[in-house]
Amino acid sequence: MTLTGPGGVGKTRLAVAAAAATAADATAGGHPDGVWLVEFAGVRAGTSADLAQVVAATLGIREDAPSALPGNGTGAGERPPAQRLAAALRDRRVLLVLDNCEHVVDAAAELAELLLRTAPGLRVLATSQEPLGLAGEAVFLVEPLRTADAVRLFTERAAASTPGFRLDREASDQEAVAEICRRLDGIPLALELAATRVRALGVRELAARLGDRFRVLTSRQRGAPARQQTLRAMIDWSWELLSAPERIVLRRLAVHSDGCDLEAAEATCAGDGVAREEVLDLVTRLVDRSLVVVVDGPTGPRYRLLESVTAYAAERLDEMEDLTAVRDRHLRYYLALAERAEPGLRGADQRTWLARLDAEARQSTRGTRRGDPPSGRGTGRRGGEARHRPVLVVAAVRPLHRGPPQSGGRPGRRRGQRAGNRSAARRVRAAHRRPHRGGPRRGRRRRPRPRAQCPRPVAVRVRDVQCGRSRRL
């Protein structure tokens, strides 16, 4: 069995707890030859032979121990380390916990396959950010904590590091803790790092500073591995394991503030080093590596990043020269989506399009994380246009007539709905072309039309990228 999940989610703790429970039942015939924890985090790179030596050292198996494998007449000293280990375990009933296999996943899979094939009494429990990919492997996804469990863990850790801390004092403190747990995605390691800051900041100030989470969430706990000292180091560990195309796709997925479907991922991630037909396989690899989460959407699966991964990938995207191109592809895709939705809102597929547009309603207006980066990119001619022009967000699509078009309603309202829908795409295109004025519109306000002439079936919100203000068309 392999426990998978993102970094810091608690795979090792769960594996150790399961191993301890198994060791307690060893007298009942479970694993009479012992339960052993083997840590691979210190092996930066290696083959199955290197891992076999680590396992043998943990179990106390000497190089000159057991006889040759059946059908192999070579002496003990001539056999490869993996085969010597397999021979030593052939008649034992052991549980091996192989921890942190993600950076040596191929070698760990090769070793586990050999040991399981050779030793029928052996059981392997592995932890990794991705499955080993062996035949018969059972994969268990360790998910982030639910809100109530996350709040309880944060409160316990904060109380341990901050004498006198209690959560039940003020409602504002409870809301701040809930926000901290939500924005840290219920990841136990991130919550524990945040809890160490409560003594200096308090929960409300801590919640307010999570926009700069990589500076705030650090730890000075002695004895903790380097990858668990800071939130950035935790994600760095996963980032360094990615190939160049996987890093490109992960960076570009950060432009989708609330996830996207496969069509949107292909539209924004393809180009400049990644072909459109490669995006599916690369996104699948990122899902396997626990960096992309799959959730159900109105038109199929949607792919989203945890908020901390989004912030990290957005920083990486800001460092690259293709930032403007990715934003432009994001903008063009959602402009095209709004235009395609226009006829669908007047037909039998109205509910489907409403559900789809609702799912996209939280897309960031500029196609990246909240707030402009402090960098000076985009100040050139092309970049300046991308930064200063209004950028579309379909904030809501709400026809006044909520039921199916054929279900009745006043004729005048349905006619107004059709007229408004016909102009939706024109409004979007006009908003996209309108030059930036440096602030909200001023001047004489137009006299409002009578209510009957204002169906407003589609609400399109356009935000000024530079000043952050928005207006409703």
N, C-alpha and C positions, 0 to 999 in steps of 0.2 A: 504494500500500500504506500502511496505517496501523498503527503500533505502538501498542497500547493496554496499559493496566495501571495499578495503583494508583500514587499519588505515591511517588517515591523508589525505584522498582523498577529503574530503569536504562534507561528508554526512550531518553533522549537519548544516552547512551553507546553503546548498541547501534546507533542510527541513524548516529552519527558514525563508528563503526567500519565499518559497511556502506558509508557514503559514501567513506571513505578507501580501502577495498578496490576500490570502483568507480573512483575517481580513478586508482588505480594501473594499472587496465586501460584507461584512456581512450585510450591509443595504439593499442589493439587495435580501436578503433571503437566503444566503448561509448557515451561521452558526450564527443565531441571539443570541445564548447563549454563544458565545465566542469561541476563539481559545486559547488553553492552551499548553504551553511547559512543559513537565515533564521530568526531568533529572534523569536517573537511574545510572549514573556513580558512584555516591557516595554509592550505595548499593552494597557492595562487594559480598554478597550472600544472597539469600532470597527466600521466597515462594511467591505465588500469593497474599497471605494476606499481606505480607510486602510491596509489590509493590502497592497494593490497598491503603494502608495507605499513601504512598508517593503521590499517585494521589489525594486522598481526601484532604490531607494537601495543595496541590497546588491549588486545586479548592475551598478551604475554606469550605468543607463539614464537618459538625460536626457529631459525632457518633450518636447523638440522632435525626438526620434529617430524612427523609422520612419514609414512611410506608413500611410494609412488601411487598415482591414480591407476585404476584398472586399465590394462592395455597399454600402459606407459612404462617402459622398462628403464627409463633414465633414473639416475640417482637423485637424492634429495637436493644436493648442491647444484645440480645442473638444471633443475626445473625453474621456470619463471616464477616470480613471487606470487602471482595470482593463482597459479596451479598449486604451489606449495600451500597457500592458504586454503584453497578448496579441498585439498587432501586432508588437511588438519581438521576441517569442519565436517568432513563427510559423514561421520557417525554421531555428530553432536546435535542436540536439540537446543538451539540458541535463537534469541531474538536480537538482531542487529539494528540499531537505530543510526542511520546514516544521515547526519545533519548538514545542512547547507550544501546541497549538491548542485545548485544552479550554475556555478562557474566552472564545474568539471562534469557537466551532465552527461556527456558522451562517455567519458571514462567510467563514471559511476554506473551508468547503465550497462556497460560491457562487463564490469566486475560483478554487479548484482546478478546479471544473467548467468555467468559462469558459476557463481556460488549456489544459486538456486537450482541450477541443473545438476550440480554435483552432490549437494547435500540436501536430501529430501526432508530432513528435520529442521532445516533452517528457515527462519522467517525474517523478512526485511521490512522495516518501516523507515521510509526516507522523507526528508523535508527538502523542498525545492520550490523555486518560483515557477518552474515549469515541470511537467511530468517527465519521467524517464523514458517513456515510450516503449515499454516492454510488453510482450504478450502476456495477458492475464493480470496486468497491473490494474489495481483499483485506485482511482484518483478521488481524493476528498478535498474539496475546496474550503479552506479556512476563510470565512468571510469577516469583514469588519464588524465591530460590536454594534448592536442595536442601540438606539438613543438612551434607553433607560440603563443598560449595562455600561455604556460609555460614560454617562454622568456618574454612576456609582464608582467606576474605576478612577475617574478624574478626582472625584471628591475624596476618596480614600488616599490617593497619592498626595493630593494637596494638603490634607490634614496631617499626613505624616511629615511633610517638609515645612509646614507652616503651623506652628503651635497656635491653638485657639481658633483655627479656621472652621467655620460652620456654614453650610449652604442655606440653612433655613432662616437666615436673618432677614433678607430683603428680597422682594420679588425681582428687582433689577439684577441681583446677583444670580438668581436662578436662570433668568433669561440669558445672561452673559455666559454662564456655563453651558447651557444648551447650544448657544451659538458656537462656542469653542468646539464642542464635540461634533457639531454638524460640519463646521468648516475643516476640521481635521479628519473627517470621514470615518470617525470611529476607529482609527488605527491605534492600538494600544501604545506602541512606542511613542507616537507623536503626542498622545495624551499625557504620557508620563513626562516627556520633555516639557510640555506646557505646564504641568503641575509644579515643576520646580521653579517656575517664574512667579507663582502666585504670591510668594512671600514678599517679593520686591515690587510687583506691579498691581496685585489685586486682580480679581477676575474681570472687572469691567475694562480696565486699561489693557489687560492682556488680550481680550477680545477685540479691542479697537486696534491693536497693533499687529493682528494676524495678516494684514496686507503685506507686511514685511516679515513673513514667517521664518524665512531662512536666517535672518539675523537674530530673531527672538528665540527660536527653539533650538537652544544649545544646552549641553549638559556638562557638568564637571564631575560626574560620578567616576570615582577611581575604580579601575578594574573592568569597566565596560569596554567591549570591542570598539575600535575606531569607527566602524560603520554605524554604530549605535550612539555615538556621542552627539551628533547633530542631525537635524532633519535633512539637511542637504547631503550629508555623508550617506545617509540611508538610501536616498534616491540615486546618488552618484554610483553606489555599488551596482544598482540595476542598470543604470545608463551605460556603464563601461562594458557590460556584457552584450550590448547590442551591436549588430553589424551597421555599416554606414547607411544602407537603404532603410533599415529599421529606425535609425535615429532620424532620418529625414522625415519619414511618415509620422513618427511620434511628435516631432516639432510642429508639423503642419496640422496635426489633429488638434493642437491647442487653440487654433482659431475658432473652433466650435465651442462656445462657452457652456453649452448644455448638451453636448453629444450630437451625433449625426447618424444618418443612415448610410448604407454602403454607397449609394449614388452620390451623396454629398462628399463622402470621403474620397471617392475616385475623382470628383471634380476639383477638389482643393489640393489633394496630395500628389496628383500626377504632374509630371513636368520636372525639368532640370535635374535629371538623374534617376527618376522613377517613372516607368511606363505605366499607363493606365491599367493595363492587364496585370501588372504586378502588385497593385494596391491590395487586392483581396488577400493574396498570400501573406503579404507583409502585415496587414492588420490581424490576420489569423495568428501569425507568429507573436505579435504583441499581446494578443489575448492569452496565448499559451504562456507567455512570460509574466502574466498577471499585471501588466501595465495598462491594459485597456479592459474595461468592464463591458460586458454585453447585457443589455436590458431589453425588455419587450417594448416595442413601439407600435403605433397604429398601423403602420405598413410593413411591419417586420422588425427584425432586430435593429437596435441602435447601439452605437459604440460611443462610450464616454470615458473620460479620464477622471480619476480622483482629483479633488481640488488641488492638493499639494503637487501631484504630478502635472496638472495643468499649469500651475505657476512655474514649475521647474522647466517644462517644455517651452513655455512662452518666453522665458529668459533666454533659452537656447535659440529660439527663433529670432529674437531681437538681435542676437549676435550675428546672424547670417545675412548675406546680401540679397537673398530671395524673399525677404520679409514683405516688400511692397507687392511682388508678384503673387504671393500667397493671399494677401489681403484682397487683391484685385480679383483673383479667381473665386474667392469666397463671396465677394460682392456680386460678381456676374452670375454665379449660380443661384443666389437667392433672388436676384432680380428676375431671372428666367423662371424660377419657381413661382413667383407671384404672378407673372404673366400667364403661366400654364394653369394656375389655379382659377383664373378669372372665369373661363367658360364652365369649369366644373362646379362652381358655386351656384349655377343656375339649373343644373340638371339632377339626374337621379343619384349622382355621386357626391352630392353636396355634403353629406355627413362625413364621408371619407376624407374629403378635402379639408373640412373644418378640423377634423381630428389631426390631420397631418400638419396643418398650419399652426394649430395650437402647440404641437410638439416642437415646432421651430420658433415659437414666439419669443423665447428667451435668448435667441442668438444675439451676441454682442454686436453693437452697431458698427464697430470698426473691424470686426473679425479678429479680435485678439483679446487678451485679458482686460479686466476692468482697469481703466486709467492708462494714459499714455506713458510709455517708457521715457525716462529722462534722456535717452540718447537723442542725437541730432539727426537721425536718419529721416528721410522723407522731406528734407528741406530743399532738395533740388526741384527741377521743373516737374519731372514726372512724380517724384515723391511728394512734392508740395501739393499737387493736385489730389493725390491719394489721401493726404492728411487733412486737407482743408475742405474738400467738397463734402456735402451732406451724404451720409451713407444710410442705405435703407435698412429698416427693420420692420418686418411684418409683425407688429405688436399684438394685433388681435384681428380676427376676421369674424364679425358678428352680424349676420343678417338679422334684420328686425323680425323676420318670420323664422322661428327656430325649427319648426317641423319640416317634413319633406315638402317640396314645392307643390306637390299635388294634393296636400291634405287640407286645403282651404285657406281662409284668411281673406282680408279685404282686397278687392281687385286693385284699388289705388296703391296700396302698400306693396303688392307684388310688382306692379309696374315701376314704382320707385326703386324697388330692390334691383330689378333688371337694369334700370338706367344707371344706378350707382355702380353696379358690377362692371358695366361696360366701360366706365370711366376709370376703373381702379388702376389698370395698367398704365393708362395715360398719366394719372396722377403720380405713379411711381417713377415713370421716366422723366416727368417734368421736375420732380424733386431731385432726381439724380443729376439733372443738367443744371439746376439753378445754382448760380455762383454763390460762394460764401460771402456774407456781408460783415462778418466779424462780431455778430451778436444777434439777438432776436429782432424780428421785424418791428419797426416803429412807424408812426405816422397815423393818419386818420383811419379809424376803424370802420370797416364796412358795415353798412346797415344789415342786420340779419334778415335772411329770408323767412317767410312764414314757415311754421313748423311742418306743415303738410308737404312743403317742397324740399325738405331736408331729410331724406330717409337715412343717410349716412350708413349704408350697409357694411362698408368696409372701413376699418380704422387703420391708417398707415402712419406710423410714427417715424419721423426723420430726426436724427440727432446731429447736432453740430459737433463734429469730431474734436475740434480744437477747444471750444469753450464748454462742452458737455451739456449744453441746454438742448431741449427738445421742443418740438412743436407738433401739433396734430393737424393733418391735412384733411 
